[in-house]
Amino acid sequence: MKNKVVIVTDSNSGITQSEAKELGISVLPMPFYINEELFYEDITLSQEEFYEKLGEDANISTSQPTPADVMELWEKLLLEAEEVVHIPMSSGLSNSCETAMVLAREYHGRVHVVDNQRISVTQRQSVLDAIALAKAGKTGAEIKEVLEKEKQESSIYITLETLKYLKKGGRITPAAAALGTVLNLKPVLQIQGDKLDAFSKARGKKKAKSIMLQAMKSDLEGRFQEYAKQGHMALQAAYAGNEEEAMEWKKELQEQFPGYEIYMAPLSLSVSCHIGPGALAVAATKIADTE
């Protein structure tokens, strides 16, 4: 008997190849060029190696999976399944979503590309939602509809250790970066929907963390209040190469939000590439209804 719906995502979701096997899904590895050599996240490039190269000031750029790789995977899956639901990283952060949408047209309604503006731990939650919806008997089109309808129902706050990588990527001016470094300013960034935007800035990381806690509290008591009451919000934490510090952060979050089981994972390397090592993040995502 054919599997009805199978789920595909990319490694920006933070789902490793081994975790993908356990979940019964497929994960396309994101390609990286490091000093012009091609690597694939979690296949030929580990988290450790990535941060080592970042620390050596290697020239790192992100790319997107090639159309050939995407189509090859879909075709293999469609031999066994009736439909594919493909959940790429946010269209506001990469062109891979748009590319997938164009490619999906060739498959006459059998491939559904979801553009629900997610990245990292929030993208992972969309994958878990899609698995639950598929198990509940929803079609590919129905799963896409649910996930896209709820695309604004997530929130991420990130604080950085260094301004160097924002400067490198042209997101802030060299003068602002220099001033920020002298004053020990830690920006707090947010992802609400499709883009990485400024949210606040703080003197020192401790203050930055308290700003993030406050922001998340406001979200859970404000815009997500109804979902939170129903137990339909997932709380997540993420970090960039600083596991020990992240464990402390998770503990702080647990104290502030005792009703939540906090899932923590490394930030996807595509994000870390632009913000550098030492970042901490907190995120909340609505869990989709499967009824």
C-alpha positions as protocol buffer text, in pm:
chain_id: "A"
residue {
  index: 1
  type: MET
  ca { x: 0 y: 0 z: 0 }
}
residue {
  index: 2
  type: LYS
  ca { x: 126 y: 346 z: -92 }
}
residue {
  index: 3
  type: ASN
  ca { x: 204 y: 596 z: 177 }
}
residue {
  index: 4
  type: LYS
  ca { x: -41 y: 875 z: 120 }
}
residue {
  index: 5
  type: VAL
  ca { x: 159 y: 1185 z: 213 }
}
residue {
  index: 6
  type: VAL
  ca { x: 533 y: 1217 z: 279 }
}
residue {
  index: 7
  type: ILE
  ca { x: 705 y: 1520 z: 431 }
}
residue {
  index: 8
  type: VAL
  ca { x: 1022 y: 1690 z: 307 }
}
residue {
  index: 9
  type: THR
  ca { x: 1208 y: 1980 z: 469 }
}
residue {
  index: 10
  type: ASP
  ca { x: 1560 y: 2124 z: 456 }
}
residue {
  index: 11
  type: SER
  ca { x: 1838 y: 2121 z: 714 }
}
residue {
  index: 12
  type: ASN
  ca { x: 1748 y: 2478 z: 817 }
}
residue {
  index: 13
  type: SER
  ca { x: 1479 y: 2313 z: 1029 }
}
residue {
  index: 14
  type: GLY
  ca { x: 1761 y: 2183 z: 1250 }
}
residue {
  index: 15
  type: ILE
  ca { x: 1635 y: 1829 z: 1191 }
}
residue {
  index: 16
  type: THR
  ca { x: 1939 y: 1607 z: 1147 }
}
residue {
  index: 17
  type: GLN
  ca { x: 1957 y: 1321 z: 899 }
}
residue {
  index: 18
  type: SER
  ca { x: 1935 y: 1066 z: 1183 }
}
residue {
  index: 19
  type: GLU
  ca { x: 1636 y: 1242 z: 1341 }
}
residue {
  index: 20
  type: ALA
  ca { x: 1469 y: 1251 z: 997 }
}
residue {
  index: 21
  type: LYS
  ca { x: 1492 y: 871 z: 978 }
}
residue {
  index: 22
  type: GLU
  ca { x: 1324 y: 841 z: 1320 }
}
residue {
  index: 23
  type: LEU
  ca { x: 1048 y: 1082 z: 1214 }
}
residue {
  index: 24
  type: GLY
  ca { x: 1002 y: 911 z: 878 }
}
residue {
  index: 25
  type: ILE
  ca { x: 1069 y: 1226 z: 673 }
}
residue {
  index: 26
  type: SER
  ca { x: 1336 y: 1350 z: 431 }
}
residue {
  index: 27
  type: VAL
  ca { x: 1572 y: 1642 z: 494 }
}
residue {
  index: 28
  type: LEU
  ca { x: 1749 y: 1818 z: 206 }
}
residue {
  index: 29
  type: PRO
  ca { x: 2093 y: 1931 z: 325 }
}
residue {
  index: 30
  type: MET
  ca { x: 2166 y: 2301 z: 271 }
}
residue {
  index: 31
  type: PRO
  ca { x: 2480 y: 2361 z: 63 }
}
residue {
  index: 32
  type: PHE
  ca { x: 2757 y: 2590 z: 191 }
}
residue {
  index: 33
  type: TYR
  ca { x: 3061 y: 2721 z: 12 }
}
residue {
  index: 34
  type: ILE
  ca { x: 3359 y: 2756 z: 245 }
}
residue {
  index: 35
  type: ASN
  ca { x: 3659 y: 2914 z: 73 }
}
residue {
  index: 36
  type: GLU
  ca { x: 3489 y: 2808 z: -250 }
}
residue {
  index: 37
  type: GLU
  ca { x: 3466 y: 2442 z: -153 }
}
residue {
  index: 38
  type: LEU
  ca { x: 3117 y: 2288 z: -142 }
}
residue {
  index: 39
  type: PHE
  ca { x: 2986 y: 2131 z: 181 }
}
residue {
  index: 40
  type: TYR
  ca { x: 2647 y: 1993 z: 282 }
}
residue {
  index: 41
  type: GLU
  ca { x: 2506 y: 2063 z: 628 }
}
residue {
  index: 42
  type: ASP
  ca { x: 2505 y: 1754 z: 852 }
}
residue {
  index: 43
  type: ILE
  ca { x: 2649 y: 1537 z: 572 }
}
residue {
  index: 44
  type: THR
  ca { x: 2996 y: 1673 z: 494 }
}
residue {
  index: 45
  type: LEU
  ca { x: 2980 y: 1967 z: 736 }
}
residue {
  index: 46
  type: SER
  ca { x: 2924 y: 1931 z: 1111 }
}
residue {
  index: 47
  type: GLN
  ca { x: 2831 y: 2210 z: 1351 }
}
residue {
  index: 48
  type: GLU
  ca { x: 3182 y: 2193 z: 1502 }
}
residue {
  index: 49
  type: GLU
  ca { x: 3357 y: 2220 z: 1165 }
}
residue {
  index: 50
  type: PHE
  ca { x: 3135 y: 2511 z: 1065 }
}
residue {
  index: 51
  type: TYR
  ca { x: 3217 y: 2717 z: 1377 }
}
residue {
  index: 52
  type: GLU
  ca { x: 3585 y: 2629 z: 1343 }
}
residue {
  index: 53
  type: LYS
  ca { x: 3583 y: 2769 z: 988 }
}
residue {
  index: 54
  type: LEU
  ca { x: 3381 y: 3070 z: 1100 }
}
residue {
  index: 55
  type: GLY
  ca { x: 3640 y: 3135 z: 1372 }
}
residue {
  index: 56
  type: GLU
  ca { x: 3918 y: 3118 z: 1113 }
}
residue {
  index: 57
  type: ASP
  ca { x: 3740 y: 3392 z: 916 }
}
residue {
  index: 58
  type: ALA
  ca { x: 3687 y: 3158 z: 624 }
}
residue {
  index: 59
  type: ASN
  ca { x: 3485 y: 3292 z: 337 }
}
residue {
  index: 60
  type: ILE
  ca { x: 3145 y: 3125 z: 394 }
}
residue {
  index: 61
  type: SER
  ca { x: 2840 y: 3163 z: 174 }
}
residue {
  index: 62
  type: THR
  ca { x: 2509 y: 2983 z: 176 }
}
residue {
  index: 63
  type: SER
  ca { x: 2341 y: 2842 z: -129 }
}
residue {
  index: 64
  type: GLN
  ca { x: 2018 y: 2655 z: -198 }
}
residue {
  index: 65
  type: PRO
  ca { x: 1967 y: 2290 z: -292 }
}
residue {
  index: 66
  type: THR
  ca { x: 1994 y: 2247 z: -670 }
}
residue {
  index: 67
  type: PRO
  ca { x: 1673 y: 2191 z: -868 }
}
residue {
  index: 68
  type: ALA
  ca { x: 1815 y: 1853 z: -974 }
}
residue {
  index: 69
  type: ASP
  ca { x: 1863 y: 1743 z: -611 }
}
residue {
  index: 70
  type: VAL
  ca { x: 1514 y: 1859 z: -513 }
}
residue {
  index: 71
  type: MET
  ca { x: 1344 y: 1687 z: -807 }
}
residue {
  index: 72
  type: GLU
  ca { x: 1542 y: 1368 z: -767 }
}
residue {
  index: 73
  type: LEU
  ca { x: 1427 y: 1341 z: -406 }
}
residue {
  index: 74
  type: TRP
  ca { x: 1062 y: 1415 z: -492 }
}
residue {
  index: 75
  type: GLU
  ca { x: 1065 y: 1161 z: -775 }
}
residue {
  index: 76
  type: LYS
  ca { x: 1208 y: 891 z: -551 }
}
residue {
  index: 77
  type: LEU
  ca { x: 944 y: 964 z: -284 }
}
residue {
  index: 78
  type: LEU
  ca { x: 656 y: 974 z: -534 }
}
residue {
  index: 79
  type: LEU
  ca { x: 729 y: 614 z: -632 }
}
residue {
  index: 80
  type: GLU
  ca { x: 623 y: 519 z: -280 }
}
residue {
  index: 81
  type: ALA
  ca { x: 378 y: 798 z: -192 }
}
residue {
  index: 82
  type: GLU
  ca { x: 87 y: 975 z: -352 }
}
residue {
  index: 83
  type: GLU
  ca { x: 185 y: 1325 z: -244 }
}
residue {
  index: 84
  type: VAL
  ca { x: 482 y: 1522 z: -111 }
}
residue {
  index: 85
  type: VAL
  ca { x: 451 y: 1815 z: 131 }
}
residue {
  index: 86
  type: HIS
  ca { x: 770 y: 2020 z: 105 }
}
residue {
  index: 87
  type: ILE
  ca { x: 849 y: 2266 z: 388 }
}
residue {
  index: 88
  type: PRO
  ca { x: 1149 y: 2486 z: 299 }
}
residue {
  index: 89
  type: MET
  ca { x: 1296 y: 2771 z: 503 }
}
residue {
  index: 90
  type: SER
  ca { x: 1116 y: 3107 z: 496 }
}
residue {
  index: 91
  type: SER
  ca { x: 1083 y: 3263 z: 150 }
}
residue {
  index: 92
  type: GLY
  ca { x: 1195 y: 3591 z: 307 }
}
residue {
  index: 93
  type: LEU
  ca { x: 1537 y: 3447 z: 391 }
}
residue {
  index: 94
  type: SER
  ca { x: 1615 y: 3238 z: 83 }
}
residue {
  index: 95
  type: ASN
  ca { x: 1502 y: 3177 z: -274 }
}
residue {
  index: 96
  type: SER
  ca { x: 1478 y: 2803 z: -219 }
}
residue {
  index: 97
  type: CYS
  ca { x: 1104 y: 2827 z: -146 }
}
residue {
  index: 98
  type: GLU
  ca { x: 1034 y: 3012 z: -470 }
}
residue {
  index: 99
  type: THR
  ca { x: 1248 y: 2766 z: -668 }
}
residue {
  index: 100
  type: ALA
  ca { x: 1060 y: 2471 z: -516 }
}
residue {
  index: 101
  type: MET
  ca { x: 725 y: 2631 z: -603 }
}
residue {
  index: 102
  type: VAL
  ca { x: 827 y: 2663 z: -967 }
}
residue {
  index: 103
  type: LEU
  ca { x: 952 y: 2303 z: -978 }
}
residue {
  index: 104
  type: ALA
  ca { x: 634 y: 2172 z: -811 }
}
residue {
  index: 105
  type: ARG
  ca { x: 427 y: 2284 z: -1111 }
}
residue {
  index: 106
  type: GLU
  ca { x: 575 y: 1992 z: -1307 }
}
residue {
  index: 107
  type: TYR
  ca { x: 414 y: 1743 z: -1070 }
}
residue {
  index: 108
  type: HIS
  ca { x: 46 y: 1815 z: -1141 }
}
residue {
  index: 109
  type: GLY
  ca { x: -72 y: 1872 z: -786 }
}
residue {
  index: 110
  type: ARG
  ca { x: 128 y: 1590 z: -626 }
}
residue {
  index: 111
  type: VAL
  ca { x: 387 y: 1820 z: -466 }
}
residue {
  index: 112
  type: HIS
  ca { x: 273 y: 2090 z: -222 }
}
residue {
  index: 113
  type: VAL
  ca { x: 532 y: 2353 z: -129 }
}
residue {
  index: 114
  type: VAL
  ca { x: 451 y: 2528 z: 199 }
}
residue {
  index: 115
  type: ASP
  ca { x: 551 y: 2893 z: 236 }
}
residue {
  index: 116
  type: ASN
  ca { x: 488 y: 2953 z: 605 }
}
residue {
  index: 117
  type: GLN
  ca { x: 780 y: 3185 z: 683 }
}
residue {
  index: 118
  type: ARG
  ca { x: 956 y: 2955 z: 928 }
}
residue {
  index: 119
  type: ILE
  ca { x: 1320 y: 2890 z: 1011 }
}
residue {
  index: 120
  type: SER
  ca { x: 1513 y: 2679 z: 1261 }
}
residue {
  index: 121
  type: VAL
  ca { x: 1307 y: 2558 z: 1562 }
}
residue {
  index: 122
  type: THR
  ca { x: 983 y: 2713 z: 1430 }
}
residue {
  index: 123
  type: GLN
  ca { x: 1032 y: 2538 z: 1095 }
}
residue {
  index: 124
  type: ARG
  ca { x: 1086 y: 2213 z: 1286 }
}
residue {
  index: 125
  type: GLN
  ca { x: 751 y: 2264 z: 1458 }
}
residue {
  index: 126
  type: SER
  ca { x: 584 y: 2299 z: 1116 }
}
residue {
  index: 127
  type: VAL
  ca { x: 735 y: 1965 z: 1018 }
}
residue {
  index: 128
  type: LEU
  ca { x: 601 y: 1802 z: 1337 }
}
residue {
  index: 129
  type: ASP
  ca { x: 261 y: 1960 z: 1261 }
}
residue {
  index: 130
  type: ALA
  ca { x: 269 y: 1826 z: 905 }
}
residue {
  index: 131
  type: ILE
  ca { x: 350 y: 1474 z: 1032 }
}
residue {
  index: 132
  type: ALA
  ca { x: 58 y: 1492 z: 1278 }
}
residue {
  index: 133
  type: LEU
  ca { x: -179 y: 1625 z: 1010 }
}
residue {
  index: 134
  type: ALA
  ca { x: -74 y: 1350 z: 766 }
}
residue {
  index: 135
  type: LYS
  ca { x: -134 y: 1088 z: 1037 }
}
residue {
  index: 136
  type: ALA
  ca { x: -478 y: 1242 z: 1094 }
}
residue {
  index: 137
  type: GLY
  ca { x: -553 y: 1165 z: 729 }
}
residue {
  index: 138
  type: LYS
  ca { x: -521 y: 1515 z: 579 }
}
residue {
  index: 139
  type: THR
  ca { x: -426 y: 1548 z: 213 }
}
residue {
  index: 140
  type: GLY
  ca { x: -118 y: 1737 z: 94 }
}
residue {
  index: 141
  type: ALA
  ca { x: -331 y: 2036 z: -7 }
}
residue {
  index: 142
  type: GLU
  ca { x: -503 y: 2042 z: 333 }
}
residue {
  index: 143
  type: ILE
  ca { x: -171 y: 2028 z: 519 }
}
residue {
  index: 144
  type: LYS
  ca { x: -34 y: 2316 z: 311 }
}
residue {
  index: 145
  type: GLU
  ca { x: -350 y: 2517 z: 378 }
}
residue {
  index: 146
  type: VAL
  ca { x: -333 y: 2469 z: 759 }
}
residue {
  index: 147
  type: LEU
  ca { x: 39 y: 2554 z: 779 }
}
residue {
  index: 148
  type: GLU
  ca { x: 12 y: 2863 z: 559 }
}
residue {
  index: 149
  type: LYS
  ca { x: -297 y: 2989 z: 737 }
}
residue {
  index: 150
  type: GLU
  ca { x: -97 y: 2991 z: 1061 }
}
residue {
  index: 151
  type: LYS
  ca { x: 226 y: 3133 z: 923 }
}
residue {
  index: 152
  type: GLN
  ca { x: 212 y: 3446 z: 1140 }
}
residue {
  index: 153
  type: GLU
  ca { x: 164 y: 3242 z: 1457 }
}
residue {
  index: 154
  type: SER
  ca { x: 529 y: 3221 z: 1555 }
}
residue {
  index: 155
  type: SER
  ca { x: 786 y: 3450 z: 1705 }
}
residue {
  index: 156
  type: ILE
  ca { x: 1166 y: 3440 z: 1746 }
}
residue {
  index: 157
  type: TYR
  ca { x: 1401 y: 3670 z: 1940 }
}
residue {
  index: 158
  type: ILE
  ca { x: 1778 y: 3639 z: 1904 }
}
residue {
  index: 159
  type: THR
  ca { x: 2066 y: 3814 z: 2077 }
}
residue {
  index: 160
  type: LEU
  ca { x: 2420 y: 3812 z: 1939 }
}
residue {
  index: 161
  type: GLU
  ca { x: 2763 y: 3786 z: 2088 }
}
residue {
  index: 162
  type: THR
  ca { x: 2928 y: 3997 z: 1821 }
}
residue {
  index: 163
  type: LEU
  ca { x: 2832 y: 4253 z: 1556 }
}
residue {
  index: 164
  type: LYS
  ca { x: 3108 y: 4136 z: 1323 }
}
residue {
  index: 165
  type: TYR
  ca { x: 2887 y: 3910 z: 1109 }
}
residue {
  index: 166
  type: LEU
  ca { x: 2602 y: 4159 z: 1070 }
}
residue {
  index: 167
  type: LYS
  ca { x: 2863 y: 4407 z: 951 }
}
residue {
  index: 168
  type: LYS
  ca { x: 3016 y: 4148 z: 717 }
}
residue {
  index: 169
  type: GLY
  ca { x: 2675 y: 4077 z: 564 }
}
residue {
  index: 170
  type: GLY
  ca { x: 2609 y: 4448 z: 517 }
}
residue {
  index: 171
  type: ARG
  ca { x: 2316 y: 4444 z: 763 }
}
residue {
  index: 172
  type: ILE
  ca { x: 2471 y: 4720 z: 976 }
}
residue {
  index: 173
  type: THR
  ca { x: 2726 y: 4989 z: 890 }
}
residue {
  index: 174
  type: PRO
  ca { x: 3090 y: 4955 z: 1001 }
}
residue {
  index: 175
  type: ALA
  ca { x: 3048 y: 5271 z: 1214 }
}
residue {
  index: 176
  type: ALA
  ca { x: 2747 y: 5128 z: 1399 }
}
residue {
  index: 177
  type: ALA
  ca { x: 2935 y: 4799 z: 1450 }
}
residue {
  index: 178
  type: ALA
  ca { x: 3241 y: 4981 z: 1590 }
}
residue {
  index: 179
  type: LEU
  ca { x: 3030 y: 5189 z: 1829 }
}
residue {
  index: 180
  type: GLY
  ca { x: 2833 y: 4884 z: 1937 }
}
residue {
  index: 181
  type: THR
  ca { x: 3150 y: 4692 z: 2015 }
}
residue {
  index: 182
  type: VAL
  ca { x: 3293 y: 4977 z: 2226 }
}
residue {
  index: 183
  type: LEU
  ca { x: 2968 y: 5010 z: 2424 }
}
residue {
  index: 184
  type: ASN
  ca { x: 2919 y: 4632 z: 2457 }
}
residue {
  index: 185
  type: LEU
  ca { x: 2584 y: 4667 z: 2279 }
}
residue {
  index: 186
  type: LYS
  ca { x: 2407 y: 4340 z: 2210 }
}
residue {
  index: 187
  type: PRO
  ca { x: 2134 y: 4374 z: 1951 }
}
residue {
  index: 188
  type: VAL
  ca { x: 1814 y: 4179 z: 1997 }
}
residue {
  index: 189
  type: LEU
  ca { x: 1677 y: 4073 z: 1660 }
}
residue {
  index: 190
  type: GLN
  ca { x: 1337 y: 3932 z: 1581 }
}
residue {
  index: 191
  type: ILE
  ca { x: 1187 y: 3709 z: 1317 }
}
residue {
  index: 192
  type: GLN
  ca { x: 813 y: 3774 z: 1289 }
}
residue {
  index: 193
  type: GLY
  ca { x: 719 y: 3614 z: 963 }
}
residue {
  index: 194
  type: ASP
  ca { x: 966 y: 3638 z: 684 }
}
residue {
  index: 195
  type: LYS
  ca { x: 1261 y: 3860 z: 776 }
}
residue {
  index: 196
  type: LEU
  ca { x: 1531 y: 3912 z: 1037 }
}
residue {
  index: 197
  type: ASP
  ca { x: 1468 y: 4260 z: 1185 }
}
residue {
  index: 198
  type: ALA
  ca { x: 1603 y: 4475 z: 1466 }
}
residue {
  index: 199
  type: PHE
  ca { x: 1395 y: 4461 z: 1785 }
}
residue {
  index: 200
  type: SER
  ca { x: 1601 y: 4630 z: 2056 }
}
residue {
  index: 201
  type: LYS
  ca { x: 1955 y: 4670 z: 2185 }
}
residue {
  index: 202
  type: ALA
  ca { x: 2104 y: 4626 z: 2528 }
}
residue {
  index: 203
  type: ARG
  ca { x: 2424 y: 4695 z: 2718 }
}
residue {
  index: 204
  type: GLY
  ca { x: 2555 y: 4344 z: 2772 }
}
residue {
  index: 205
  type: LYS
  ca { x: 2409 y: 4001 z: 2719 }
}
residue {
  index: 206
  type: LYS
  ca { x: 2238 y: 3976 z: 3056 }
}
residue {
  index: 207
  type: LYS
  ca { x: 2021 y: 4277 z: 2974 }
}
residue {
  index: 208
  type: ALA
  ca { x: 1961 y: 4143 z: 2622 }
}
residue {
  index: 209
  type: LYS
  ca { x: 1836 y: 3815 z: 2768 }
}
residue {
  index: 210
  type: SER
  ca { x: 1597 y: 3997 z: 3000 }
}
residue {
  index: 211
  type: ILE
  ca { x: 1460 y: 4195 z: 2701 }
}
residue {
  index: 212
  type: MET
  ca { x: 1398 y: 3867 z: 2518 }
}
residue {
  index: 213
  type: LEU
  ca { x: 1225 y: 3710 z: 2819 }
}
residue {
  index: 214
  type: GLN
  ca { x: 999 y: 4015 z: 2848 }
}
residue {
  index: 215
  type: ALA
  ca { x: 920 y: 4013 z: 2476 }
}
residue {
  index: 216
  type: MET
  ca { x: 829 y: 3644 z: 2484 }
}
residue {
  index: 217
  type: LYS
  ca { x: 615 y: 3695 z: 2794 }
}
residue {
  index: 218
  type: SER
  ca { x: 428 y: 3976 z: 2614 }
}
residue {
  index: 219
  type: ASP
  ca { x: 370 y: 3750 z: 2312 }
}
residue {
  index: 220
  type: LEU
  ca { x: 237 y: 3461 z: 2520 }
}
residue {
  index: 221
  type: GLU
  ca { x: 13 y: 3687 z: 2728 }
}
residue {
  index: 222
  type: GLY
  ca { x: -87 y: 3902 z: 2432 }
}
residue {
  index: 223
  type: ARG
  ca { x: -111 y: 3785 z: 2072 }
}
residue {
  index: 224
  type: PHE
  ca { x: -82 y: 3414 z: 2158 }
}
residue {
  index: 225
  type: GLN
  ca { x: -295 y: 3429 z: 2472 }
}
residue {
  index: 226
  type: GLU
  ca { x: -582 y: 3215 z: 2342 }
}
residue {
  index: 227
  type: TYR
  ca { x: -353 y: 2942 z: 2208 }
}
residue {
  index: 228
  type: ALA
  ca { x: -144 y: 2947 z: 2525 }
}
residue {
  index: 229
  type: LYS
  ca { x: -457 y: 2894 z: 2735 }
}
residue {
  index: 230
  type: GLN
  ca { x: -550 y: 2592 z: 2524 }
}
residue {
  index: 231
  type: GLY
  ca { x: -198 y: 2449 z: 2556 }
}
residue {
  index: 232
  type: HIS
  ca { x: -140 y: 2500 z: 2183 }
}
residue {
  index: 233
  type: MET
  ca { x: 191 y: 2688 z: 2203 }
}
residue {
  index: 234
  type: ALA
  ca { x: 535 y: 2529 z: 2182 }
}
residue {
  index: 235
  type: LEU
  ca { x: 830 y: 2711 z: 2340 }
}
residue {
  index: 236
  type: GLN
  ca { x: 1178 y: 2666 z: 2197 }
}
residue {
  index: 237
  type: ALA
  ca { x: 1534 y: 2783 z: 2253 }
}
residue {
  index: 238
  type: ALA
  ca { x: 1829 y: 2789 z: 2016 }
}
residue {
  index: 239
  type: TYR
  ca { x: 2198 y: 2872 z: 2017 }
}
residue {
  index: 240
  type: ALA
  ca { x: 2499 y: 2907 z: 1789 }
}
residue {
  index: 241
  type: GLY
  ca { x: 2791 y: 2692 z: 1896 }
}
residue {
  index: 242
  type: ASN
  ca { x: 2769 y: 2793 z: 2266 }
}
residue {
  index: 243
  type: GLU
  ca { x: 2608 y: 2485 z: 2417 }
}
residue {
  index: 244
  type: GLU
  ca { x: 2711 y: 2545 z: 2777 }
}
residue {
  index: 245
  type: GLU
  ca { x: 2573 y: 2899 z: 2780 }
}
residue {
  index: 246
  type: ALA
  ca { x: 2261 y: 2768 z: 2606 }
}
residue {
  index: 247
  type: MET
  ca { x: 2196 y: 2517 z: 2884 }
}
residue {
  index: 248
  type: GLU
  ca { x: 2194 y: 2807 z: 3132 }
}
residue {
  index: 249
  type: TRP
  ca { x: 1960 y: 2997 z: 2904 }
}
residue {
  index: 250
  type: LYS
  ca { x: 1724 y: 2701 z: 2885 }
}
residue {
  index: 251
  type: LYS
  ca { x: 1723 y: 2688 z: 3267 }
}
residue {
  index: 252
  type: GLU
  ca { x: 1633 y: 3058 z: 3284 }
}
residue {
  index: 253
  type: LEU
  ca { x: 1350 y: 3006 z: 3036 }
}
residue {
  index: 254
  type: GLN
  ca { x: 1223 y: 2707 z: 3231 }
}
residue {
  index: 255
  type: GLU
  ca { x: 1206 y: 2922 z: 3547 }
}
residue {
  index: 256
  type: GLN
  ca { x: 1018 y: 3199 z: 3367 }
}
residue {
  index: 257
  type: PHE
  ca { x: 781 y: 2966 z: 3181 }
}
residue {
  index: 258
  type: PRO
  ca { x: 723 y: 2672 z: 3415 }
}
residue {
  index: 259
  type: GLY
  ca { x: 421 y: 2542 z: 3223 }
}
residue {
  index: 260
  type: TYR
  ca { x: 622 y: 2469 z: 2908 }
}
residue {
  index: 261
  type: GLU
  ca { x: 846 y: 2186 z: 2801 }
}
residue {
  index: 262
  type: ILE
  ca { x: 1124 y: 2373 z: 2623 }
}
residue {
  index: 263
  type: TYR
  ca { x: 1281 y: 2218 z: 2317 }
}
residue {
  index: 264
  type: MET
  ca { x: 1635 y: 2338 z: 2249 }
}
residue {
  index: 265
  type: ALA
  ca { x: 1849 y: 2294 z: 1940 }
}
residue {
  index: 266
  type: PRO
  ca { x: 2142 y: 2453 z: 1759 }
}
residue {
  index: 267
  type: LEU
  ca { x: 2039 y: 2738 z: 1526 }
}
residue {
  index: 268
  type: SER
  ca { x: 2052 y: 2640 z: 1163 }
}
residue {
  index: 269
  type: LEU
  ca { x: 2390 y: 2715 z: 1007 }
}
residue {
  index: 270
  type: SER
  ca { x: 2228 y: 2938 z: 741 }
}
residue {
  index: 271
  type: VAL
  ca { x: 2122 y: 3173 z: 1023 }
}
residue {
  index: 272
  type: SER
  ca { x: 2447 y: 3137 z: 1221 }
}
residue {
  index: 273
  type: CYS
  ca { x: 2639 y: 3232 z: 911 }
}
residue {
  index: 274
  type: HIS
  ca { x: 2487 y: 3582 z: 926 }
}
residue {
  index: 275
  type: ILE
  ca { x: 2491 y: 3636 z: 1303 }
}
residue {
  index: 276
  type: GLY
  ca { x: 2801 y: 3449 z: 1418 }
}
residue {
  index: 277
  type: PRO
  ca { x: 2877 y: 3221 z: 1711 }
}
residue {
  index: 278
  type: GLY
  ca { x: 2751 y: 3281 z: 2065 }
}
residue {
  index: 279
  type: ALA
  ca { x: 2394 y: 3377 z: 1972 }
}
residue {
  index: 280
  type: LEU
  ca { x: 2099 y: 3279 z: 2192 }
}
residue {
  index: 281
  type: ALA
  ca { x: 1737 y: 3265 z: 2084 }
}
residue {
  index: 282
  type: VAL
  ca { x: 1391 y: 3203 z: 2222 }
}
residue {
  index: 283
  type: ALA
  ca { x: 1096 y: 3112 z: 2003 }
}
residue {
  index: 284
  type: ALA
  ca { x: 730 y: 3027 z: 2032 }
}
residue {
  index: 285
  type: THR
  ca { x: 516 y: 2855 z: 1775 }
}
residue {
  index: 286
  type: LYS
  ca { x: 150 y: 2764 z: 1762 }
}
residue {
  index: 287
  type: ILE
  ca { x: 96 y: 2389 z: 1737 }
}
residue {
  index: 288
  type: ALA
  ca { x: -146 y: 2313 z: 1452 }
}
residue {
  index: 289
  type: ASP
  ca { x: -486 y: 2164 z: 1527 }
}
residue {
  index: 290
  type: THR
  ca { x: -517 y: 1820 z: 1372 }
}
residue {
  index: 291
  type: GLU
  ca { x: -897 y: 1798 z: 1392 }
}
